[in-house]
């Protein structure tokens, strides 16, 4: 899955479709829906709040005396938070700017591939990968955490994380905050991180996540 996803991402990057899709929502005056309440408040601010609420719910479960899946929940929480931090660190090291920063959309930056690490585009950078979408995609770890418990539960976590992540990514795309590739890379990073965590855990926690 990790290798197939990586190949698809490389194909998307090579296609040049990032700018094509960005032009659906932006014009030389910017992105008209940048401050729309649905995208900027409900999906942008609300999405982050939902991620914090889910983390809080898991913490409460950890504190319950008779919680039968304490090790599994601790692994899920740590892995999800780790995925968000990973994306955040990469994002803050990136010189790639957001679509709304490009000259084509009223900004001052020129489009430079995010593959060109260390090459600035004249804008503020810090826009790759998509940090906001990681608030949902990080919970792809739920598939790994629950896949040996029942057939249904891991699928619910998988479908929920994918649907929420794509919704948050689309909202940011409409606002001009990210290219489509930024969201896709975040999904891949969070999935790969969660998979790697199943291999790096101590024995007891690994058994819970396997």
Buried (B, 14 or more C-beta within 10 A) or exposed (E): EEEEBEEEBEEBBEEEBBBEBBEEBBEEEBBEBBEBEEBBEEBBEBBBEBBEEBBEEBEEBBEEEEBEBBBBBBBBBBBBBBBBEBBBEBBEEBBBBBBBBBBBBBBEBBBBBBEEEEEBBBBBBBBBBBBBBBBBBBBBBBBBBBBEEEEEBBBEBBEBBBEBBBBBBBBBBBBBBBBBBBBBBBBBBBBBBBBEBBEEBEEEBBEBBE
